[in-house]
Amino acid sequence: MQNTFTAALLAASATAIPTAIFHGLGDACIYPGMHHFTKEIKNQTGDYAKCVEVGNGSITSIKDNFMDQADKACQALLADPEFEADEINVMGLSQGALLSRYIVESCPIKGKVRNWASIGGPNLGVVDIPNCFNGFICNIINGVARDFVYDTWVQNILGPAGYFRDTYHFDKYLSGSVFLPFLNNEEANDTEAPARKERFTALNGALLMMFTEDSMVYPKESEWFQQLDQDGNLMPLEDSDFYKNDQLGVKALNEAGKIQFVSVVGDHLQFSEADIENTIVPFLLS
């Protein structure tokens, strides 16, 4: 008679598929934290898991145009024959969640993405500089950022500028941002938008993990596709035009019960081994 552990391994192997993982700003696949996390995903899902490096890692994540980073992420994934499976999972930590969602929506993989996990991902962008959300000095710094963030040279030399979503100057965001309006289907007359929406809504599931004390992503609820209104107040998800018009397919996926909104107590990416074992891995095996 097989024991419980053996039964669990057999069950996992029956549902496991390869998982591609993308790290966040300033990180790299060779760093101990990402190496350990990837190893845990591999061991606990019972299938191939790889941290997919983009360019040279930490430097590329900071200084490269974010659309260029997304294209490199796609090409790096396509170069790995393990990801030619009929189905794969993709997951991203922090800004890596945006790269992983680009794989879902736009990368011409051989099969399809089954599950997508966003761990602290700024899915509806950021409106303030990390660790500088309030106070006189931070108000000045963020004001200067909003004046220059959509200049072409800034978009080209500072990766995070590609997902700075200024709700106070939304027209400037739509016309100047190189990446997020494309990823979120916010651009007018975008002929590729229906195809991206179709791929996103074809997901089996989406895991959105938000951190309650997040000091990197403002508003932290962006990790749940929420945004601020023009007065700086947080809007309920269901009240935004992005959701009501179902521009990407978040509404359709949510109404189908395919989105898990998970809240973790702690600062940015402060998830635990228990969160990996009890939340992330079961989701990837779903």
Order of alpha helices (4+ residues) and beta strands (2+ residues): alpha-beta-alpha-beta-alpha-alpha-beta-alpha-beta-alpha-alpha-alpha-alpha-alpha-beta-alpha-alpha-beta-alpha
